[in-house]
Amino acid sequence: MKPHHRIGLIYFVSFAGAAGVAYWRGRRASDLAIDTVLHGTMVGTGLNVAAWLALDFAPHAAKDNPLGFLAKAGMKHGVGKLSKKGVELLCELDVDKLYAGMKSRGVTVAPIPENASLIEQDDT
């Protein structure tokens, strides 16, 4: 489903639902129209924003999972929306060569300690 079709469908359903609820509550004529437009717009906009946010986290998963939360195909943990080719290229980096300048000047890259608020300095 294309994005503009999804948006239109969500607004159509929200306007139809708002009209049905307003009619059920006894609204007629101009009150029915005002309630339908007001509540249909608010609900439709809220649902479209929620769908946009859900699909934005995993746009490649939209055809398999409408909310896009479950699929992470081709992704490694912690790299966000990086493509599979990008992950492969990053894995090929020679870390020793990359940090050679820092190591020669005495800068070390270490894992984050358990208590990151404490700063420890080596004696070297």
PEDAJO-V862680 format. One record per residue. RES is the residue in one letter. SS is DSSP state (@ for helix, = for strand, . for the rest). PHI is phi in whole degrees, -180 to 180 (NA if undefined). D_FIRST is the distance of its C-alpha to the first C-alpha in Angstrom with 1 decimal. Layout:
# PEDAJO-V862680
res=RES ss=SS phi=PHI d_first=D_FIRST
res=RES ss=SS phi=PHI d_first=D_FIRST
This chain:
# PEDAJO-V862680
res=M ss=. phi=NA d_first=0.0
res=K ss=. phi=-75 d_first=3.8
res=P ss=@ phi=-56 d_first=6.5
res=H ss=@ phi=-69 d_first=8.4
res=H ss=@ phi=-68 d_first=6.4
res=R ss=@ phi=-62 d_first=6.5
res=I ss=@ phi=-62 d_first=10.0
res=G ss=@ phi=-62 d_first=11.0
res=L ss=@ phi=-65 d_first=10.3
res=I ss=@ phi=-64 d_first=12.2
res=Y ss=@ phi=-66 d_first=14.9
res=F ss=@ phi=-60 d_first=15.3
res=V ss=@ phi=-65 d_first=15.8
res=S ss=@ phi=-68 d_first=18.1
res=F ss=@ phi=-68 d_first=20.1
res=A ss=@ phi=-63 d_first=20.5
res=G ss=@ phi=-64 d_first=21.7
res=A ss=@ phi=-64 d_first=24.0
res=A ss=@ phi=-66 d_first=25.5
res=G ss=@ phi=-63 d_first=26.1
res=V ss=@ phi=-66 d_first=27.8
res=A ss=@ phi=-64 d_first=29.8
res=Y ss=@ phi=-65 d_first=31.0
res=W ss=@ phi=-63 d_first=31.9
res=R ss=. phi=-80 d_first=33.9
res=G ss=. phi=97 d_first=35.8
res=R ss=. phi=-77 d_first=34.5
res=R ss=. phi=-139 d_first=35.1
res=A ss=@ phi=54 d_first=34.9
res=S ss=@ phi=-69 d_first=34.5
res=D ss=@ phi=-63 d_first=34.2
res=L ss=@ phi=-64 d_first=31.2
res=A ss=@ phi=-66 d_first=29.6
res=I ss=@ phi=-64 d_first=30.5
res=D ss=@ phi=-62 d_first=29.3
res=T ss=@ phi=-63 d_first=26.0
res=V ss=@ phi=-66 d_first=25.3
res=L ss=@ phi=-65 d_first=26.7
res=H ss=@ phi=-74 d_first=25.2
res=G ss=@ phi=-64 d_first=21.8
res=T ss=@ phi=-67 d_first=21.5
res=M ss=@ phi=-65 d_first=22.8
res=V ss=@ phi=-67 d_first=20.6
res=G ss=@ phi=-62 d_first=17.4
res=T ss=@ phi=-65 d_first=18.3
res=G ss=@ phi=-62 d_first=19.3
res=L ss=@ phi=-68 d_first=16.2
res=N ss=@ phi=-67 d_first=14.0
res=V ss=@ phi=-65 d_first=16.6
res=A ss=@ phi=-63 d_first=16.5
res=A ss=@ phi=-66 d_first=12.8
res=W ss=@ phi=-63 d_first=13.2
res=L ss=@ phi=-66 d_first=16.3
res=A ss=@ phi=-66 d_first=15.0
res=L ss=@ phi=-77 d_first=12.1
res=D ss=@ phi=-70 d_first=14.8
res=F ss=@ phi=-75 d_first=17.1
res=A ss=. phi=-149 d_first=15.1
res=P ss=@ phi=-65 d_first=12.1
res=H ss=@ phi=-71 d_first=12.6
res=A ss=@ phi=-97 d_first=12.3
res=A ss=. phi=-62 d_first=8.8
res=K ss=. phi=-77 d_first=7.8
res=D ss=. phi=-89 d_first=11.3
res=N ss=. phi=-135 d_first=11.9
res=P ss=. phi=-56 d_first=9.7
res=L ss=. phi=-89 d_first=12.7
res=G ss=. phi=74 d_first=13.4
res=F ss=. phi=-84 d_first=17.1
res=L ss=. phi=-91 d_first=18.4
res=A ss=. phi=-90 d_first=17.5
res=K ss=. phi=-134 d_first=19.7
res=A ss=. phi=-60 d_first=19.8
res=G ss=. phi=78 d_first=22.1
res=M ss=. phi=-111 d_first=23.3
res=K ss=. phi=-102 d_first=26.8
res=H ss=. phi=-63 d_first=27.9
res=G ss=. phi=90 d_first=28.7
res=V ss=. phi=-113 d_first=27.2
res=G ss=. phi=66 d_first=24.0
res=K ss=. phi=-98 d_first=21.3
res=L ss=. phi=-70 d_first=23.7
res=S ss=. phi=-71 d_first=22.6
res=K ss=@ phi=-62 d_first=24.5
res=K ss=@ phi=-66 d_first=26.6
res=G ss=@ phi=-63 d_first=27.5
res=V ss=@ phi=-64 d_first=28.7
res=E ss=@ phi=-61 d_first=30.7
res=L ss=@ phi=-65 d_first=32.3
res=L ss=@ phi=-67 d_first=33.3
res=C ss=@ phi=-69 d_first=34.8
res=E ss=. phi=-85 d_first=37.0
res=L ss=. phi=-64 d_first=38.7
res=D ss=. phi=-89 d_first=42.4
res=V ss=@ phi=-65 d_first=43.0
res=D ss=@ phi=-61 d_first=46.8
res=K ss=@ phi=-71 d_first=46.7
res=L ss=@ phi=-65 d_first=44.2
res=Y ss=. phi=-99 d_first=46.5
res=A ss=@ phi=-61 d_first=49.8
res=G ss=@ phi=-65 d_first=50.7
res=M ss=@ phi=-68 d_first=50.2
res=K ss=@ phi=-66 d_first=52.1
res=S ss=@ phi=-68 d_first=55.0
res=R ss=. phi=-97 d_first=55.3
res=G ss=. phi=90 d_first=55.3
res=V ss=. phi=-89 d_first=51.8
res=T ss=. phi=-117 d_first=50.1
res=V ss=. phi=-106 d_first=46.6
res=A ss=. phi=-126 d_first=46.8
res=P ss=. phi=-67 d_first=44.4
res=I ss=. phi=-71 d_first=43.9
res=P ss=. phi=-71 d_first=46.8
res=E ss=. phi=-61 d_first=46.5
res=N ss=. phi=-110 d_first=47.8
res=A ss=. phi=-72 d_first=46.2
res=S ss=. phi=-80 d_first=48.3
res=L ss=. phi=-92 d_first=51.4
res=I ss=. phi=-104 d_first=52.2
res=E ss=. phi=-116 d_first=54.3
res=Q ss=. phi=-120 d_first=56.2
res=D ss=. phi=-72 d_first=57.6
res=D ss=. phi=-78 d_first=61.3
res=T ss=. phi=-75 d_first=60.9
